[in-house]
Every structure is written in structure tokens, then in C-alpha cells.
Amino acid sequence: MSVSGQLPFVLIHGAGGTKAKFRGLEEKLKDASCIVLDLPGHGENADQSRCKTIEEYAEWANEQIGDQEVIVVGHSMGGMIGIEMAAHNPNVKGLVLNASHYEMPVHPKILEDLAKGTFPEFLFKASYGKEASAELLDEEQKQLSWVDTPVVHDDFYACNEYKGADIFAKLNVPILAVYGSEDKLLPKGAAEKAAEQNGSVRTRTIAGAGHYIMLEKPEEFAKALLEFRESLLARA
């Protein structure tokens, strides 16, 4: 694999999120540069026509990075977007699945509540580990209103519809899959299944983290990213 000496991280948030889910992470990534995206319909790009499928999101994201060689770091839905990006863009030189998987079925009750305009309380509570601070949870609760509920619904629907096992198996880039030991949202056995599906996968579990590893355990998460990037640059 041939790569440049830059390799910025492209940070892609998950369903119903914004780039604020990566707040504070850039400072911990030292000299590595970052491209932090708000997906269409989210955050600073709320006025853009939103995408309805993982494939559409990936096409949009690939247009944003142009011909730069990058490492894509996708959280939850963002990881599935990263899979599609890597499958179609040779400039994606590494992929980090951040609490993500190639398939993420969504419980019908979640889609039903979102269709009615309500973010399920049980989903919010299940998203964070026991060590998450009250301050973090309060901030995250406030951010639920930052993205319109119909957009959140469509994101979760896109996650439910995406079937990426075959595409994931054929990816020919280094892959780091980072998991929280207390993540309740990923399919059971996701780490083992990812490693079985693609021999390029390296897995890492961060103790005490739930689904939002980068917010709950930012130092450990940043260290994992930097070590992965260094391994790619060393191989080059």
C-alpha cells in the first residue's frame, strides 16, 4: 500500500448526530490533521438535501475529500458509510469502525417512536456506559434537539436497510474496529464476526465505554487512532 505522509483523519458521525460528537478529539490527536464532517441534513449542513441511504452518504462524503489520501473514522452509521467509501475510493487508505459494524439492525420500536417525533428514552440510556459522567449525559441530552427527528428517523432506517457483509469482506485496506466493553447497541458478537469476515481487521476493546467511545473515553480512543495511523505510515 502506497500512502502519502499526511493521512488526515476524516471523522464521520453516526445517525442523528453532528460533528460535535467528536468535540475535543482533534486536540488529542496531536499533529495529525482532521476533516470533521457534518453530513447533509445535520449540523452546519442542515439546509442541504439529506441522503436517504448509506450509499448516498458515502458518495457525498467521498466528494468532500476529493483526491486526498485519508483514514476514515466512522462512528456507528458513519462506519457503514466508511465501508462504502473505502469500497469505491482508492484514496481511503485506512478505515476505523468506531462502535460500528457492517450491519446494524434497528428495533422496530425505535423506528416507530422516531416516526412519531420522539427519540426513545431507552435508546438514550442504553447508549452510554456506567462511567459516563452526569455532565456528559446532560450535554448529550441537550444535543438531541440539534437534528430534526425526521432526519434521525431516516438515518436509523438507512442503518436498518444496509447489508454490507459482502462489501466489507472484499475491502482491501487496513481496518481497525474499536469497541466499547459496555456497548449495548451493536449486534451480538460483532467483533468476532468482523474479524471473520475480513482478515485485515484488527480489533480493540476499550474498557468502560458504551456506544460513544470517543466521548466517554477520549484519551484511549485517540491513542488507538494514532497508533493505527502510525502503523499505516510505517508500512508505507
N, C-alpha and C positions, 0 to 999 in steps of 0.2 A: 504493500500500500504506500503510495506516494502522497505526502501531505506537505503543506507549507509550514512555516514556523509560527504562524499566528493561531489558527484554530480557535476562533471565538466560540463561546457557548451561545446557542440560541435557546432561550428559555420560553417554553410554551405552557401556559396554564391549562387547567382542566375545565370540566363542564361547569358553566355558570360562574366562572372565576374571572379575574383580571390579572394583569401583570403584577398587581400588588401582592399576589400570593408569593412572589419571590422577593419581597421587600427585605432589605438588609443583606441579601445574599451576595450581591456584587462586591460589597466591601470585604467579604470574607474570601473572595476568590482571587485576592492578591493582584498580580499583574495580568491575569487573564481577562480579556475583554468579553463583554456580554452584549447580546442583542436580545432585548426583552420585549416580547410581542403582546399586544392586546389583539385577540382575534376579532374578526368582523362581528359587529353587534355587541361588543364588550368594551368596557372602559373607555379609553380615548377614541376607540373606533366604533362607538355605539351607533353612530349615524351611518355606518357602512352597511350595505346589504349583507345580511348574515348568511352563513353557509348552513346547509341542511344535512350534509353527510361528512364523514371523516375524510373521504377522498377530496371533497371540495375544500375543506380546511387545509389539507396538505398542499393542494395546488396553489392556494393563496399564499401559504407560508413559504413555499419554495420560490415564489415570485419575489418575496420580500428579501430573501438572502442573495438572490442573483447568482453570480459566479464565485462567491466566497466559499472557501472550504471551511466547514463548520462541524461542531459537535452539537447535535440536537439533544436537549434535555426536556423531555415531555412529562408533565405531571398528569397522571390519571388519563383523561381523554387526550391530553396533549401527547402522551406516549404513543397512543394509537395513531395520532397524526404524524408523529415522528417515524413510525414504522412505514407509513405510506410515503413520507418524504424520502426516506432512505431507499425505498424501492424504486423511486423514479428520478432521483437526483444524485449523480455521482459525486457531487461536492459535499454530500453528507458523509463525513469520514468516521464518524462515531455516533452511537446512539445510546442515550441513557434513559431507561424506563424508570421513572420516578413514581413509585406506587402505581404501577400500570401493568397492563397485560395485553395480549393480542386479541382477547375477547373479554368484555365486561358486561355481562347480562345485568339488566336493571329490573328490580322488583316492580311488578305492575302497580303496586300501591304508590310507589314513588311517582311514576308517570301520571297516575290518576290524581294525586294531590297537586302536582305541578300544573296539570291541565286545568285545575280549579283555581289556580293562582296562589297556592300555598306551598312554601318549602317545608317538607316534612320535618318535624322536630326530632323524630327518632333518627333520621339520617344525619342531622347536625350532630347529635350526641354521639353517634357511632363513628364519626369522622376523626376523632382525636383520641390520643392515648391518655391514660390516667395522669401522666405527669404534665400534661398541658396546663399552663398557668391560667388563672382566672382572668388575668389581663388579656392574654391571647384570645381566649374564648369570647370575651366581651367584644374585642375588636373584630373578630371574625363574624360574630352575630350581626354587628352593625353593617358589615360589608355585604350581607345577603341581599340588601336592597340596591346594591350598585348595578346589578344586571337585571333587566326586566324578566319577569317569570316566564313569559312565552319563550324567550331565548334560552333560559335554563332548561325548560321542558324539551326544546328541540335538541339541545346538547345531549341530554340524557337519552333521548330517543335515538340519536345518532350512535351513541355508545352501544345501546342495546342491539342495534341493527348491524353493527360492524362485525364481520367474521374474518379475522386476519391471520388465522393459523398458517395457511398455505403460503401467504406472502411473507410472514415472519420467518418461516422455515428456510426460505430462499435468500434471505438477506445475507450479503457478503461483506458486512462491516463489523468491527468490534462492537459488542453490546454489553453495557453494564446495567444490570437490573437491581435497583435499590429498593428494599422493602423495610417497612416498619414492623417491629415484632408484634405490635398490637393493632395492626391494620385489620379491620373487620369488613372492609368493602371489597377487597379483591376476591376472585374465585378461590375456593379451597385448593391448595396445592399449586398455586400459581408459579412459585419459584421453581419447583421441580419440573413442572410442565414446560416452562420457558426454556430451561436448560436442556430438556429432552428434545424440544422442537428445533433448536438451533445450537450447534456446537460452539458458536462464537460467544455465547452468553457467559458472562461472569456475574455471579450473584453476591449481594452484600445485604445483610440484615442489620438494621440499626435498632438497638435495644431501647424500649420505652416509647418508641414513636408509633403514632397511628397512621392515618392516611396522608397527613400533611407533614411529611418528614422535614421538608425544608423550613417549615415554620416552627416545628416542635423541637427539632434537633439540628439547628442550622450549622453549627461548627462541624459536627460529624458528617453532615451531608456535603458541605463544602470540601472537606478533606477527601471524601470519596470522589468527587468530581475532579479535583486537582490531580489526584493520583491516577485516575483514568486518563486524563489529558496528557500527563507526563508519559504514561506508557505508550500512547499513540505517537507522541513526538519522538520518543526513544526508538520506536520501531521504524520511523521514517529515516 
